[in-house]
Amino acid sequence: MSPVDINPAAALIENARYFASDVAIRYEGQELTYAQLEDVVGRVASVLAGSGVGVGDRVAYVGLNSAAFMTVLLASQRLGAIFVPVNFRLAAAELSVVLARSGAVAVVAEPGHRTLVDAVRARCVATTYLLVDDDPAAPATDVSTGLATDGWEPWSGLLASADPTFTSVPRTFDDPAVLLFTSGTTGLPKGVVLTHGNLWWNSVNVDSRLDARRGDVTYASAPLFHVGALNSFALRSVVRGGTLVIRRSFDPVQFLADLVDYGVNTMFAVPAMLQALYRVPDLWHADLSALRSVVVAGAPVPPSQIREFHDHGVVLQQAWGLTETAPFATHLPAERTLDKMGSCGIPMPYTAVRVVDTISGEECAPGVAGELVVRGPNVTCGYWEDPEATAAAIDADGWFHSGDIGYVDADGYFYIVDRLKDMIISGGENVYPAEVERVLADMPGVTDVAVIGVVDEEWGETVVAVCSTIDGHDLTIDDVREYAASGLARYKLPRRLAIVETVPRNASGKLDKVAIRHLVGEAR
């Protein structure tokens, strides 16, 4: 039980009271002060409450990054409801699973996703469908001629006539706040329940470790349905009284311009974003002096890029975590960026991390690879209405088993080797794809790389490198093996090479190994 209300919606009320004219959100040419954001959130809450949404109910949002996304999140929390941010890239079958399993009673969607929601409504229990029809960046082209499906209500008129709700339901550490569904690339998605306590403790961890300040300008172009962008940065910005710059999606040229024009101080990024920024002409002529805290997670960053960004005054701080850890469990302090390159850092201040043997469960000695397990107040209480999955992931002592393989060095710094399920067994030897990927990421001419194992009669499995390259760059398997030989044991070297136009990644920037296998004609 918290002695004070830790609901982010309550923090917004306080910020609107004391810092009314400060800019809370900048979005596609529009500005919302804290007073204006408070008013809009109050109106959205009133509309949702009028449709029957109350404490514990689920409210789903289907759409890209936007100011509306944030207002629905905060309005849901104001009512004590649980916010369900939906991956806007889901196909109809996947969306159907998320909406049905969450039991969302209200769905808010952008016009571009209305048809997709219509296709799965038969499986949903929702009785309220609100259409965001007042966003110039997401035009509602069919509103004036009538909606294609009965039941959709354009929300602009409803908000205009609503009386704002200016109070919020007090929330404590154990109250569910957000329900995020995993990507589902290896099966049915699981709903990760994050409580208000999980969100709050992650903020304490991040604030304790990063050079973050109350008035920071925070940038959000990574998908907000991903916990890294949503919880560690976007929501923190509003709670702390900062300015949140929202872009609907990521564009590297726009990204660079925004960093300069808005004087961005803090942001979350996945390595693919930085790789794209790295290729923008005149990058190093831009004034990036305001950029203090850049946290990168989701995949390793090539060492050459870490060094070059560092040489130009931008320190990339790597972190590790999962949706289930809200998200960060470890973080590499800025001052150790170069001498501990490749490390995902040390445990967050209020988080415990260990490496354990995957069979015995005993803690591994330094340098010995095992599964990373996490315990702390930032760790999920479990999966939505799935006690079996919860019991499989969280042991009797409260340790969450991540499924990530790594080790800790003699100084206590953690390193991620790979996902346990992605491990390749070739000739009786364990090969971790991420280790091979890290070496090949710096290979001249290679723009992106993934490594998978495929069935091999002689070796059991063999290592395959899947690469995208700079236009016109010729690459052979001999080139790959020769380059990798200086950093890898011979049994880890790829035996096959597949050149693809784009290496598939999911919305959080992680390699989509299922799509990659299909791309090269291999299933697993």
C-alpha positions as CSV (number, residue, x, y, z in Angstrom):
1,M,0.0,0.0,0.0
2,S,1.4,3.4,-1.0
3,P,0.9,6.2,1.5
4,V,0.4,8.6,-1.5
5,D,-1.4,8.4,-4.8
6,I,1.1,7.2,-7.5
7,N,-1.4,7.4,-10.3
8,P,0.3,9.3,-13.3
9,A,-3.1,11.0,-13.9
10,A,-2.8,12.6,-10.4
11,A,0.7,13.9,-11.3
12,L,-0.8,15.5,-14.4
13,I,-3.4,17.3,-12.3
14,E,-0.6,18.7,-10.1
15,N,1.5,19.8,-13.0
16,A,-1.5,21.5,-14.6
17,R,-2.1,23.3,-11.3
18,Y,1.5,24.6,-10.8
19,F,2.9,24.7,-14.3
20,A,-0.2,25.4,-16.4
21,S,1.5,27.2,-19.2
22,D,4.5,24.9,-19.6
23,V,4.4,22.8,-22.8
24,A,3.6,19.2,-22.1
25,I,3.3,17.7,-25.6
26,R,4.5,18.8,-29.0
27,Y,3.0,16.8,-31.8
28,E,3.1,17.3,-35.5
29,G,3.1,21.1,-35.3
30,Q,0.7,21.3,-32.4
31,E,1.4,22.2,-28.8
32,L,-0.5,21.2,-25.6
33,T,0.3,23.0,-22.4
34,Y,-0.2,21.2,-19.1
35,A,-3.5,23.0,-18.6
36,Q,-4.7,22.1,-22.1
37,L,-3.6,18.5,-21.7
38,E,-5.4,18.3,-18.4
39,D,-8.6,19.6,-20.0
40,V,-8.5,17.1,-22.9
41,V,-7.6,14.2,-20.6
42,G,-10.5,15.2,-18.3
43,R,-12.9,15.2,-21.3
44,V,-11.7,11.9,-22.6
45,A,-12.2,10.4,-19.1
46,S,-15.7,11.8,-18.9
47,V,-16.6,10.3,-22.3
48,L,-15.2,6.9,-21.3
49,A,-16.9,7.0,-17.9
50,G,-20.2,7.9,-19.6
51,S,-19.9,4.7,-21.7
52,G,-19.5,2.6,-18.6
53,V,-15.7,2.4,-18.2
54,G,-14.6,2.1,-14.6
55,V,-12.0,0.7,-12.2
56,G,-10.3,-2.4,-13.6
57,D,-11.9,-2.2,-17.1
58,R,-9.6,-2.4,-20.1
59,V,-9.4,0.4,-22.7
60,A,-7.6,-0.4,-25.9
61,Y,-5.9,2.1,-28.3
62,V,-5.2,1.2,-31.9
63,G,-3.1,3.7,-33.8
64,L,0.3,5.3,-34.3
65,N,2.1,7.6,-31.9
66,S,0.1,10.6,-31.2
67,A,-1.2,13.1,-28.6
68,A,-4.4,11.1,-28.6
69,F,-2.5,8.0,-27.5
70,M,-1.2,9.8,-24.5
71,T,-4.6,11.4,-23.6
72,V,-6.3,8.0,-23.7
73,L,-3.6,6.5,-21.6
74,L,-3.9,9.2,-18.9
75,A,-7.8,9.3,-19.1
76,S,-7.9,5.5,-18.6
77,Q,-5.6,5.8,-15.6
78,R,-7.7,8.7,-14.2
79,L,-10.7,6.3,-14.1
80,G,-8.6,3.5,-12.5
81,A,-9.0,1.5,-15.8
82,I,-6.2,-0.5,-17.4
83,F,-4.7,0.8,-20.7
84,V,-4.1,-1.6,-23.5
85,P,-1.7,-0.1,-26.2
86,V,-2.1,-2.2,-29.3
87,N,0.7,-2.9,-31.8
88,F,-0.5,-1.0,-34.8
89,R,1.3,-3.4,-37.2
90,L,-0.8,-6.4,-36.2
91,A,-2.7,-8.4,-38.8
92,A,-6.5,-8.9,-38.2
93,A,-6.0,-12.4,-36.6
94,E,-3.4,-11.1,-34.2
95,L,-5.5,-8.0,-33.3
96,S,-8.5,-10.3,-32.7
97,V,-6.5,-12.2,-30.1
98,V,-5.3,-9.1,-28.3
99,L,-8.8,-7.5,-28.1
100,A,-10.5,-10.7,-27.2
101,R,-8.0,-11.8,-24.5
102,S,-7.7,-8.4,-22.9
103,G,-11.5,-8.2,-22.6
104,A,-11.3,-4.5,-23.6
105,V,-14.7,-2.8,-23.1
106,A,-13.8,0.3,-25.1
107,V,-11.7,0.7,-28.2
108,V,-10.3,4.0,-29.4
109,A,-8.9,3.9,-32.9
110,E,-7.5,6.1,-35.6
111,P,-9.3,6.1,-39.0
112,G,-6.6,4.1,-40.7
113,H,-7.2,1.2,-38.3
114,R,-11.0,1.3,-38.2
115,T,-11.5,-1.2,-41.0
116,L,-9.1,-3.6,-39.3
117,V,-11.0,-3.3,-36.0
118,D,-14.3,-3.8,-37.9
119,A,-12.9,-7.1,-39.2
120,V,-12.6,-8.6,-35.7
121,R,-15.4,-6.9,-33.8
122,A,-17.4,-10.2,-33.7
123,R,-14.9,-11.6,-31.2
124,C,-14.7,-8.5,-29.0
125,V,-16.7,-7.7,-25.9
126,A,-16.3,-4.0,-26.4
127,T,-19.4,-1.9,-26.4
128,T,-17.8,1.4,-27.1
129,Y,-15.8,2.3,-30.3
130,L,-14.4,5.8,-30.5
131,L,-12.9,7.2,-33.6
132,V,-10.1,9.8,-33.4
133,D,-11.4,12.3,-36.0
134,D,-9.6,15.5,-35.0
135,D,-6.0,14.6,-35.8
136,P,-4.7,16.4,-38.9
137,A,-1.9,13.8,-39.2
138,A,-4.5,10.9,-39.3
139,P,-7.4,12.4,-41.3
140,A,-10.8,10.8,-40.9
141,T,-11.8,10.8,-44.6
142,D,-15.0,8.9,-44.2
143,V,-16.6,10.8,-41.2
144,S,-18.4,13.4,-43.3
145,T,-20.1,10.7,-45.4
146,G,-21.0,8.4,-42.6
147,L,-19.1,5.6,-40.9
148,A,-19.0,2.2,-42.6
149,T,-19.9,0.3,-39.5
150,D,-22.6,1.1,-37.0
151,G,-21.3,1.8,-33.5
152,W,-18.3,4.1,-34.2
153,E,-18.6,7.5,-32.6
154,P,-16.3,10.3,-33.8
155,W,-14.9,11.6,-30.6
156,S,-14.4,15.3,-31.5
157,G,-18.1,16.1,-30.9
158,L,-18.2,14.0,-27.7
159,L,-15.2,15.7,-26.3
160,A,-16.5,19.2,-27.2
161,S,-19.7,18.7,-25.2
162,A,-18.2,16.7,-22.3
163,D,-17.7,18.1,-18.8
164,P,-14.1,17.4,-17.9
165,T,-13.4,15.0,-15.0
166,F,-10.9,16.7,-12.8
167,T,-10.3,14.0,-10.2
168,S,-8.5,10.7,-10.5
169,V,-9.0,7.4,-8.8
170,P,-6.1,7.0,-6.3
171,R,-3.8,4.1,-7.3
172,T,-1.4,2.1,-5.2
173,F,1.6,-0.2,-6.0
174,D,-0.5,-3.3,-6.6
175,D,-3.2,-1.8,-8.9
176,P,-2.9,-2.9,-12.6
177,A,-2.1,0.1,-14.8
178,V,-1.1,-1.2,-18.3
179,L,-1.6,-4.4,-20.2
180,L,0.9,-4.9,-22.9
181,F,0.8,-7.9,-25.2
182,T,4.1,-9.5,-26.3
183,S,4.8,-9.5,-30.1
184,G,3.6,-13.1,-30.5
185,T,6.3,-14.0,-33.1
186,T,6.6,-17.5,-31.6
187,G,3.0,-18.2,-30.7
188,L,-0.1,-16.6,-29.2
189,P,0.8,-13.3,-27.5
190,K,0.8,-13.1,-23.7
191,G,-0.6,-10.1,-21.8
192,V,2.0,-8.6,-19.5
193,V,0.4,-6.9,-16.5
194,L,2.3,-3.9,-15.3
195,T,1.1,-2.4,-12.0
196,H,1.3,1.2,-11.0
197,G,4.1,0.1,-8.7
198,N,6.0,-1.4,-11.6
199,L,5.7,1.9,-13.5
200,W,6.7,3.9,-10.5
201,W,9.7,1.9,-9.4
202,N,11.0,1.8,-13.0
203,S,10.9,5.6,-13.0
204,V,12.8,5.7,-9.7
205,N,15.4,3.4,-11.2
206,V,15.8,5.5,-14.4
207,D,15.9,8.8,-12.5
208,S,18.5,7.4,-10.2
209,R,20.8,6.3,-13.0
210,L,20.3,8.8,-15.9
211,D,21.2,12.5,-16.1
212,A,17.5,13.4,-16.2
213,R,16.0,16.7,-15.2
214,R,12.5,17.9,-14.6
215,G,12.3,20.2,-17.6
216,D,13.8,17.8,-20.1
217,V,12.7,17.7,-23.7
218,T,12.0,14.0,-24.4
219,Y,11.7,12.5,-27.9
220,A,9.3,9.8,-28.8
221,S,9.4,8.3,-32.3
222,A,9.9,4.7,-31.3
223,P,6.5,3.0,-31.1
224,L,4.7,4.0,-27.9
225,F,3.0,0.6,-27.6
226,H,6.5,-0.7,-26.7
227,V,7.3,-0.4,-23.0
228,G,10.7,1.1,-23.6
229,A,9.4,4.2,-25.2
230,L,6.2,4.4,-23.2
231,N,7.1,3.8,-19.6
232,S,10.8,4.9,-19.3
233,F,10.5,8.1,-21.2
234,A,7.0,9.3,-22.5
235,L,5.0,8.7,-19.3
236,R,7.9,9.8,-17.1
237,S,8.1,13.1,-19.1
238,V,4.5,14.0,-18.3
239,V,4.7,12.9,-14.7
240,R,7.9,15.0,-14.2
241,G,6.7,18.1,-15.9
242,G,8.8,17.9,-19.0
243,T,8.1,18.4,-22.7
244,L,7.3,15.3,-24.8
245,V,8.0,15.6,-28.6
246,I,5.9,12.9,-30.3
247,R,6.4,11.8,-33.9
248,R,3.9,9.3,-35.4
249,S,6.8,7.2,-36.8
250,F,10.5,7.3,-37.2
251,D,12.1,9.1,-40.1
252,P,15.9,9.6,-39.8
253,V,16.1,12.9,-41.6
254,Q,13.2,14.3,-39.5
255,F,14.7,12.7,-36.4
256,L,18.0,14.7,-36.8
257,A,16.1,17.9,-37.5
258,D,14.0,17.4,-34.4
259,L,17.0,16.7,-32.2
260,V,18.4,20.1,-33.2
261,D,15.2,22.2,-33.5
262,Y,13.7,21.1,-30.2
263,G,16.9,20.7,-28.2
264,V,16.1,17.2,-27.2
265,N,17.7,16.1,-24.0
266,T,16.5,12.5,-23.4
267,M,15.2,9.6,-25.6
268,F,14.8,5.9,-26.0
269,A,16.1,4.3,-29.2
270,V,16.6,0.9,-30.7
271,P,19.8,0.3,-32.6
272,A,18.1,0.3,-36.0
273,M,17.1,3.9,-35.4
274,L,20.7,4.9,-34.7
275,Q,21.9,3.0,-37.7
276,A,19.5,5.0,-39.9
277,L,20.6,8.2,-38.3
278,Y,24.2,7.3,-38.8
279,R,23.6,7.4,-42.5
280,V,22.0,10.8,-42.7
281,P,24.3,13.3,-44.5
282,D,26.0,15.9,-42.4
283,L,25.0,14.2,-39.1
284,W,28.2,15.4,-37.4
285,H,27.6,19.0,-38.5
286,A,24.4,19.1,-36.5
287,D,24.3,20.6,-33.0
288,L,23.5,17.7,-30.7
289,S,24.9,19.4,-27.6
290,A,21.6,19.3,-25.7
291,L,21.4,15.5,-26.0
292,R,22.4,14.1,-22.6
293,S,20.7,10.8,-22.1
294,V,20.2,8.3,-24.9
295,V,19.2,4.8,-23.8
296,V,19.5,2.1,-26.4
297,A,18.0,-1.3,-25.9
298,G,16.4,-4.1,-27.9
299,A,19.6,-5.3,-29.6
300,P,23.3,-4.6,-29.4
301,V,24.8,-1.5,-31.0
302,P,27.9,-2.1,-33.2
303,P,31.0,-1.1,-31.3
304,S,32.2,1.2,-34.2
305,Q,29.0,3.2,-33.9
306,I,29.3,3.5,-30.1
307,R,32.8,4.9,-30.6
308,E,31.9,7.3,-33.3
309,F,28.9,8.7,-31.5
310,H,31.1,9.0,-28.3
311,D,33.8,10.8,-30.3
312,H,31.1,13.4,-31.3
313,G,29.8,13.9,-27.8
314,V,26.8,11.6,-27.9
315,V,27.1,8.8,-25.3
316,L,24.9,5.8,-26.1
317,Q,23.9,4.1,-22.8
318,Q,23.0,0.5,-23.4
319,A,20.3,-1.2,-21.2
320,W,18.7,-4.5,-20.9
321,G,15.2,-5.6,-19.9
322,L,11.9,-6.9,-21.1
323,T,8.3,-5.9,-21.1
324,E,8.0,-7.9,-17.9
325,T,10.6,-5.8,-16.2
326,A,8.9,-2.5,-17.1
327,P,11.4,-2.4,-18.9
328,F,14.9,-1.9,-17.6
329,A,16.7,-4.4,-15.4
330,T,20.2,-3.3,-16.1
331,H,21.9,-0.1,-17.4
332,L,25.5,0.7,-18.4
333,P,26.5,4.0,-16.7
334,A,27.6,6.6,-19.2
335,E,31.1,6.8,-17.9
336,R,31.7,3.1,-18.6
337,T,30.4,3.2,-22.2
338,L,33.8,2.6,-23.8
339,D,35.7,0.5,-21.3
340,K,32.8,-1.9,-20.8
341,M,31.7,-1.8,-24.4
342,G,29.3,-4.7,-25.2
343,S,28.0,-4.8,-21.6
344,C,24.3,-4.1,-20.9
345,G,25.5,-2.8,-17.5
346,I,24.8,-3.3,-13.9
347,P,21.5,-3.9,-12.1
348,M,19.2,-0.9,-11.7
349,P,19.3,0.5,-8.1
350,Y,16.1,-1.3,-6.9
351,T,16.5,-4.4,-9.0
352,A,18.3,-7.7,-8.4
353,V,19.8,-9.6,-11.4
354,R,21.5,-13.0,-11.3
355,V,22.8,-15.5,-13.9
356,V,21.7,-19.1,-13.2
357,D,22.4,-22.5,-14.7
358,T,19.5,-23.4,-17.0
359,I,19.2,-27.0,-15.5
360,S,20.2,-26.8,-11.8
361,G,19.1,-23.2,-11.2
362,E,22.3,-22.6,-9.2
363,E,24.0,-19.2,-9.6
364,C,26.8,-19.2,-12.2
365,A,30.3,-18.1,-11.5
366,P,31.6,-15.0,-13.3
367,G,32.2,-15.6,-17.0
368,V,30.0,-18.7,-17.1
369,A,26.9,-18.3,-19.3
370,G,23.4,-19.0,-18.0
371,E,19.9,-17.6,-17.9
372,L,19.4,-14.1,-16.5
373,V,16.8,-13.9,-13.8
374,V,15.4,-10.7,-12.3
375,R,13.6,-9.8,-9.1
376,G,12.3,-6.4,-7.9
377,P,9.3,-4.1,-7.6
378,N,9.6,-3.3,-11.3
379,V,8.9,-6.9,-12.3
380,T,5.5,-7.9,-13.5
381,C,3.1,-9.7,-11.2
382,G,2.3,-12.0,-14.1
383,Y,0.4,-12.6,-17.3
384,W,-3.2,-11.6,-17.8
385,E,-5.5,-14.5,-16.9
386,D,-2.7,-17.0,-17.5
387,P,-1.6,-18.7,-14.3
388,E,0.3,-21.4,-16.1
389,A,2.5,-18.9,-18.0
390,T,3.0,-16.9,-14.9
391,A,4.1,-20.0,-12.9
392,A,6.5,-21.0,-15.7
393,A,8.1,-17.5,-15.8
394,I,8.2,-16.5,-12.1
395,D,9.6,-19.1,-9.6
396,A,8.6,-19.6,-6.0
397,D,11.3,-17.1,-4.8
398,G,9.9,-14.3,-7.1
399,W,12.7,-14.5,-9.7
400,F,11.5,-13.8,-13.2
401,H,13.2,-16.1,-15.7
402,S,14.0,-13.9,-18.8
403,G,14.9,-16.6,-21.3
404,D,18.0,-14.5,-22.1
405,I,21.4,-16.1,-21.9
406,G,24.3,-14.1,-20.6
407,Y,27.1,-13.8,-18.1
408,V,28.5,-11.5,-15.5
409,D,32.1,-10.5,-15.4
410,A,34.4,-10.3,-12.4
411,D,33.4,-6.6,-11.9
412,G,29.7,-7.4,-11.8
413,Y,28.9,-6.1,-15.3
414,F,26.4,-8.2,-17.3
415,Y,26.6,-9.2,-20.9
416,I,23.8,-10.7,-23.0
417,V,24.8,-13.6,-25.2
418,D,21.5,-14.6,-26.8
419,R,17.9,-15.8,-26.4
420,L,17.9,-19.3,-25.0
421,K,15.4,-20.5,-27.7
422,D,17.6,-19.1,-30.5
423,M,20.7,-21.1,-29.5
424,I,22.2,-23.2,-32.3
425,I,23.7,-26.6,-31.6
426,S,26.3,-27.4,-34.3
427,G,28.5,-30.4,-34.0
428,G,27.7,-30.6,-30.3
429,E,28.8,-27.1,-29.7
430,N,26.5,-24.2,-28.5
431,V,26.5,-21.3,-30.9
432,Y,24.7,-18.1,-29.8
433,P,23.5,-16.1,-32.9
434,A,23.8,-12.7,-31.1
435,E,27.5,-13.3,-30.6
436,V,28.0,-13.9,-34.3
437,E,25.7,-11.0,-35.2
438,R,27.8,-8.6,-33.1
439,V,31.0,-9.5,-34.9
440,L,29.4,-9.2,-38.4
441,A,27.6,-5.9,-37.6
442,D,30.8,-4.0,-38.1
443,M,31.7,-5.7,-41.4
444,P,32.2,-3.2,-44.2
445,G,29.3,-3.1,-46.7
446,V,26.9,-4.8,-44.3
447,T,23.9,-2.7,-43.2
448,D,22.1,-5.3,-41.1
449,V,22.6,-8.9,-40.1
450,A,20.9,-11.8,-38.5
451,V,22.1,-15.3,-37.8
452,I,20.0,-18.4,-37.6
453,G,20.6,-22.2,-37.4
454,V,19.2,-24.5,-40.1
455,V,19.1,-28.3,-40.1
456,D,22.2,-30.0,-41.4
457,E,22.7,-33.7,-41.8
458,E,26.4,-33.6,-40.8
459,W,26.4,-31.0,-38.0
460,G,22.8,-31.3,-36.7
461,E,22.5,-27.5,-37.3
462,T,24.6,-25.2,-39.3
463,V,25.1,-21.4,-38.9
464,V,23.6,-19.2,-41.6
465,A,24.2,-15.4,-41.9
466,V,21.4,-13.3,-43.3
467,C,22.7,-9.9,-44.5
468,S,21.5,-6.8,-46.1
469,T,24.2,-4.8,-47.8
470,I,25.0,-1.3,-49.2
471,D,23.7,-1.1,-52.8
472,G,26.2,-2.6,-55.2
473,H,28.4,-4.2,-52.5
474,D,29.3,-7.8,-53.4
475,L,29.5,-10.2,-50.5
476,T,30.4,-13.9,-50.4
477,I,30.3,-16.5,-47.7
478,D,34.1,-16.6,-47.9
479,D,34.2,-12.9,-47.2
480,V,32.0,-13.4,-44.2
481,R,34.0,-16.3,-42.8
482,E,37.3,-14.5,-43.3
483,Y,36.1,-11.3,-41.5
484,A,34.5,-13.2,-38.6
485,A,37.4,-15.6,-38.1
486,S,39.4,-12.9,-36.2
487,G,36.8,-12.7,-33.5
488,L,35.1,-16.1,-33.4
489,A,36.0,-19.7,-32.9
490,R,35.9,-21.7,-36.2
491,Y,32.8,-23.7,-35.2
492,K,30.8,-20.5,-34.8
493,L,31.6,-19.2,-38.4
494,P,28.6,-19.1,-40.8
495,R,28.6,-21.9,-43.4
496,R,25.9,-20.3,-45.5
497,L,25.0,-16.8,-46.6
498,A,21.7,-15.3,-47.6
499,I,21.5,-11.8,-49.0
500,V,18.2,-10.0,-48.5
501,E,17.0,-6.5,-49.3
502,T,15.9,-5.9,-45.7
503,V,16.5,-8.0,-42.6
504,P,13.1,-8.3,-40.9
505,R,12.7,-6.7,-37.4
506,N,9.7,-6.2,-35.3
507,A,8.3,-2.9,-34.0
508,S,10.6,-2.9,-31.0
509,G,13.7,-3.2,-33.3
510,K,14.4,-6.8,-32.4
511,L,15.2,-9.3,-35.1
512,D,12.1,-11.2,-36.2
513,K,13.6,-14.7,-36.4
514,V,10.4,-16.3,-37.5
515,A,10.1,-14.0,-40.5
516,I,13.8,-14.4,-41.2
517,R,13.5,-18.2,-41.3
518,H,10.6,-17.9,-43.7
519,L,12.6,-15.5,-45.8
520,V,15.4,-18.0,-46.3
521,G,13.0,-21.0,-46.6
522,E,13.7,-22.5,-43.2
523,A,11.1,-23.2,-40.5
524,R,11.9,-24.1,-36.9
